[in-house]
Amino acid sequence: MSRLFAIALTALTLVGSASLLSACNTVAGAGQDVSATGHAVTNGAEKLKPTGP
């Protein structure tokens, strides 16, 4: 792997991580984000579940 590619990959990873972490300022905020995503998936699955025989 070239040195320039490694630097670019590291910079991209840091920028991506910073943007994700800024969305939830605390660990509790991250937990709320994950919980909200779980609820959305559950609700979507319930809507698609077949009804009755």
N, C-alpha and C positions, 0 to 999 in steps of 0.2 A: 504494500500500500504506500503510495507516495506521501510525502510529508504534507504537501498542500491539501491533498484529499483528507488526511487525518485531521488537519486543522479545521477545514470546512465542515467536516462531520461533527467535530466537537462543538463548534460554534452553533451549528444548527440544532444540536441536541440541547445545548444550554438555552437557546432562545425558545425552543419548544417547551422545555421544562418550566421556564420562567413564566410563559404565557399560561400554562396549565395551572401553575401554583398561584398565580395572581388571581385566578377566578375564585379560589376559596382561600381566604386569608388564614384560616386555622384548620387544625385537624378535624374539629367538629364541623366546620364548613365543608370539608372534603367528604365527611361521612354523610352529611345532608345531601350533597350532590349525588353520591352513589346511591343513597336511599331513594331519592327522587327518580333516578334512572331505573332502579328496580321496580318502582311502582308503575312507571310508564310502560315498561315491558310487560308486567303482569296485567295491566289494564288492556293493553293491545292483544295479549294472548286470550284474555277472557272474551273480547269482542269477536275473535276469530274462531272460538270454540264452537263446534257443532251443537245444535240444540236437539234434544230428544231423539227418539228412534225414527 
